[in-house]
Amino acid sequence: MTSLLTNTAAMVALQTLNQINSSLNTTNNRVSTGLRIAQASDSAAYWAIATTTDSDNGALGTVNDALAIGKSTLDVVYNGLESTRESLQKLKELLVSARQPGVDRQNVQVEIDGLITDMVNKAGASVINEQNFLSVDTDAADYNATKAVVASFERAASGISLSTIDLDITNVILVDADSSDDGHDGLLDKDRAAAGIAQVTDSGGDTHDGIMALRSYVAAGPVDVAPIGDLTDSAADLTILEGFISGVDAVLVDVISAQNTVGVNLARAESQQTFISALMDANERAVGALIDANMEEESTKLRALQTQQQLSVESLSIANASAQNVLALFR
């Protein structure tokens, strides 16, 4: 029976066309955006996982930047210590040469003064990002011996956490600007009397310890303090020189130890930076697996749906034309 009021075939054809158009729109969106899941309505669970992971990747990117800055800071510290080690080696060689009888120790003193000044200046210039680990004031209100570099961002069931690479600079400091009476703590200026370098008091009443005690001083008065330049070939003075050599060697050993400490932390920062980069890549792959569209599959589906759409339009046209055939019965 053909009904003029109810065209069942056209209704079925229209419903099929609407379904095909909906699928075609979805496929078009996936092809144009490259995403299988672009919003929560596409798949709430997958979208939430992907969004959270993507957010964590942003935090990891910041950690990677922090590691890069931290690595650069440690590089500066290491290079400052390396330069100091080289200067200490030259200083030890100069003292050994001064031990030789007949050597003009005044000229040796001039070279020693230059080396010590150079070491102090380089320690003060070892600054990056307004941080200096080699020349500090241990009595400053904001002084903290532990320098931390953010190393990772971690998410667990209990929440998020950050881990750091910590460097204790107590035995890394070269020059301490400490102005109180408790003494300096730098490798170059702390008390080395036990190692063979006696404390020196200049004519202005200022005391000098460690390597600083080997430098000439001209204070307010006319007296020059030249620990090496004023020494003679007497047995007592040669013994003093031998003590100076032992003292400088002790400082050299401490600086090498400081380099080792900084080098270990530098290696950790480099390793962690590599790991964070690999972790970010893995997270990106995980997000892609959840939300990225398979372009080969979607392009094939798009072609098929376009064909189905054309066929559905044709089917609807035929269904609508069937009612017109009734007119032939009235002719």
C-alpha positions in Angstrom: 0.0 0.0 0.0 1.2 3.4 -0.9 0.4 6.2 1.5 0.5 9.9 0.6 0.7 10.9 4.2 3.3 8.5 5.5 6.3 7.7 3.3 8.1 5.0 5.3 10.9 4.6 2.7 11.7 8.3 2.7 11.8 8.3 6.5 14.2 5.4 6.5 16.4 7.0 3.8 16.4 10.3 5.7 17.4 8.7 9.0 20.2 6.8 7.2 21.4 10.1 5.5 21.4 11.9 8.9 23.6 9.1 10.4 26.0 9.2 7.5 26.2 13.0 7.7 27.0 12.8 11.5 29.7 10.3 10.9 31.0 12.3 8.0 31.2 15.5 10.2 33.1 13.5 12.9 35.5 12.1 10.3 36.0 15.6 8.7 36.9 17.0 12.2 39.4 14.2 12.8 41.0 14.8 9.4 41.2 18.6 9.8 42.4 18.6 13.4 44.4 15.3 13.4 42.8 14.4 16.7 40.6 11.4 17.4 39.7 12.9 20.8 39.6 16.7 20.7 37.4 17.3 23.8 35.9 15.6 26.8 32.7 14.7 25.0 34.6 12.5 22.6 35.9 10.3 25.4 35.9 11.7 28.9 38.4 9.1 30.3 40.9 9.3 27.5 40.7 13.1 27.3 41.3 13.4 31.1 44.3 11.1 31.0 45.8 12.9 28.0 45.2 16.4 29.4 46.8 15.5 32.7 49.8 13.9 31.0 50.2 16.9 28.7 50.0 19.2 31.8 52.8 17.1 33.5 54.8 17.4 30.3 54.7 21.2 30.6 56.0 20.9 34.2 58.7 18.6 33.0 59.7 21.2 30.4 60.1 23.7 33.1 62.2 21.2 35.1 64.4 20.7 32.0 64.9 24.5 31.8 65.9 24.5 35.5 68.3 21.7 34.9 69.9 23.6 32.0 70.4 26.7 34.2 71.6 24.5 37.1 74.1 22.7 34.8 75.4 26.1 33.5 75.8 27.2 37.1 77.7 24.1 38.0 79.8 24.5 34.8 80.8 28.0 36.0 81.7 26.7 39.5 83.7 23.9 38.0 85.6 26.1 35.6 86.4 28.6 38.5 87.8 25.7 40.5 89.8 24.4 37.6 91.3 27.9 37.0 92.1 28.0 40.8 93.7 24.6 40.7 96.0 25.7 37.8 97.0 28.8 39.7 97.7 26.8 42.9 99.9 24.5 40.9 101.9 27.5 39.6 102.0 28.9 43.1 103.4 25.6 44.4 106.0 25.6 41.6 107.0 29.2 42.5 107.5 28.3 46.2 109.6 25.3 45.2 111.8 27.6 43.1 112.0 30.1 46.0 113.3 27.2 48.2 116.5 27.2 46.0 119.2 29.3 47.7 120.2 32.4 45.8 116.9 32.9 44.2 115.6 36.5 44.1 112.6 35.9 46.3 111.3 39.5 45.9 110.6 38.7 42.2 109.0 35.5 43.2 106.8 37.4 45.7 105.6 39.7 42.8 104.5 36.7 40.8 102.8 35.1 43.9 100.9 38.4 44.5 99.6 38.3 41.0 98.5 34.7 41.2 96.7 35.2 44.5 95.0 38.4 43.2 94.0 36.5 40.0 92.5 33.6 42.0 90.5 36.0 44.2 89.2 38.0 41.2 88.2 34.9 39.3 86.3 33.6 42.4 84.4 36.9 42.5 83.7 36.8 38.8 82.3 33.2 38.8 78.7 34.5 38.7 75.8 33.3 36.6 72.1 34.1 37.1 73.2 36.3 40.1 74.6 33.3 41.9 78.2 32.9 43.1 79.2 29.7 44.9 82.9 30.5 45.1 83.0 33.9 46.7 80.4 34.3 49.5 79.7 35.8 52.9 79.0 32.9 55.3 77.7 35.4 57.9 75.1 37.0 55.5 71.5 36.7 56.7 70.4 34.9 53.5 73.4 32.5 53.3 72.5 28.9 52.7 75.2 26.3 52.2 72.9 24.0 50.4 72.3 24.9 46.7 69.5 23.0 45.1 68.6 22.4 41.4 65.1 21.1 40.6 65.7 17.7 39.0 62.3 16.1 38.5 58.5 16.4 38.7 56.7 13.2 39.8 53.0 12.3 40.0 51.9 9.5 42.3 48.6 8.4 43.8 49.4 10.4 46.9 50.0 13.6 44.8 52.8 15.4 43.1 56.4 15.9 44.4 59.6 17.6 43.3 63.1 16.2 43.8 66.3 18.2 43.7 70.1 17.8 43.2 71.7 19.3 46.2 75.2 20.7 46.4 76.7 21.6 49.8 79.2 24.4 49.0 80.8 24.4 52.5 83.9 22.8 51.1 83.6 24.5 47.7 83.8 28.2 48.7 87.1 29.7 47.7 86.8 33.2 49.3 84.7 34.0 52.4 83.9 37.7 52.9 83.0 36.9 56.5 83.8 40.1 58.5 83.1 38.7 62.0 85.6 37.3 64.4 84.9 33.6 63.8 87.3 33.4 60.9 87.0 32.9 57.2 85.8 29.6 55.7 87.0 29.7 52.1 89.5 27.2 50.8 91.9 30.1 50.0 91.4 32.2 53.1 90.7 29.9 56.0 93.3 29.2 58.8 96.1 26.9 57.4 98.5 27.1 60.4 98.3 23.4 60.9 99.2 22.8 57.3 102.3 25.0 57.4 101.1 28.5 56.6 101.2 30.8 59.6 98.8 33.7 60.1 100.2 37.1 59.0 99.2 40.4 60.6 99.9 43.5 58.4 100.9 46.9 59.6 97.3 48.0 59.7 96.5 45.3 62.2 94.5 43.1 59.8 95.2 39.3 60.0 95.4 37.1 56.9 95.1 33.3 56.9 95.6 30.6 54.3 96.9 31.5 50.9 96.1 35.2 51.7 99.0 35.1 54.2 101.4 34.6 51.3 100.5 37.9 49.7 102.4 41.2 50.2 100.4 43.8 52.1 100.9 47.6 52.3 98.7 48.9 55.0 98.2 52.4 56.4 101.7 52.4 57.9 105.0 52.2 56.1 105.6 48.5 56.9 105.4 46.0 54.0 104.5 42.5 54.9 106.1 40.1 52.4 106.2 36.5 53.7 108.3 35.2 50.9 110.1 38.3 49.7 111.7 38.9 53.1 112.9 35.4 53.7 116.7 34.6 53.5 118.7 31.4 53.0 118.9 30.7 56.7 117.8 27.2 57.8 114.9 28.7 59.7 113.6 30.6 56.7 114.0 27.7 54.4 112.0 25.6 56.8 109.3 28.3 56.7 109.3 28.0 52.9 108.9 24.3 53.1 105.9 24.9 55.4 104.4 27.2 52.8 104.8 24.5 50.1 103.1 22.0 52.3 100.3 24.5 53.0 99.7 25.3 49.3 99.7 21.6 48.5 97.0 21.1 51.2 94.9 23.8 49.6 95.5 22.2 46.2 94.2 18.9 47.5 91.1 20.6 48.9 90.4 22.3 45.6 90.7 19.0 43.7 88.2 17.5 46.2 85.9 20.4 45.6 86.1 19.9 41.8 85.2 16.2 42.4 82.2 17.2 44.4 81.0 19.7 41.8 81.8 17.2 39.0 79.6 14.5 40.5 76.7 16.9 40.7 77.4 18.1 37.2 77.2 14.6 35.9 74.0 14.0 37.7 72.4 17.1 36.2 73.5 16.1 32.7 72.1 12.5 33.2 68.9 13.9 34.6 68.5 16.3 31.8 68.8 13.4 29.3 66.3 11.3 31.3 63.8 14.2 31.5 64.0 14.7 27.7 63.4 11.0 27.1 60.5 11.0 29.6 58.8 14.0 27.9 59.1 12.2 24.5 57.5 9.1 26.1 54.7 11.2 27.5 54.1 12.8 24.1 53.9 9.3 22.5 51.4 8.2 25.2 49.2 11.2 24.6 49.4 10.7 20.9 48.3 7.1 21.2 45.3 8.2 23.2 44.0 11.1 21.2 45.7 11.2 17.8 43.7 10.2 14.7 44.9 7.5 12.4 45.0 9.6 9.2 45.2 6.6 6.8 42.1 5.1 8.4 40.3 8.4 8.6 41.0 9.4 5.0 39.7 6.0 3.8 36.6 6.3 6.0 36.0 9.8 4.6 36.0 8.5 1.1 33.6 5.7 2.0 31.2 8.1 3.9 31.2 10.5 1.0 30.1 7.7 -1.3 27.5 6.5 1.2 26.2 10.1 1.4 25.7 10.3 -2.3 23.9 6.9 -2.4 21.7 8.0 0.6 20.7 11.2 -1.2 19.9 9.1 -4.3 17.9 6.7 -2.2 15.9 9.5 -0.6 15.2 11.0 -4.0 13.8 7.6 -5.2 11.7 7.3 -2.0 10.2 10.7 -2.5 9.5 10.0 -6.2 7.5 6.8 -5.3 4.6 8.9 -4.1 4.5 10.7 -7.5 3.8 7.4 -9.2 0.4 7.4 -7.7 -0.6 10.2 -10.0 -0.4 7.8 -12.9 -3.4 6.0 -11.5 -5.6 9.1 -12.0 -4.7 9.7 -15.6 
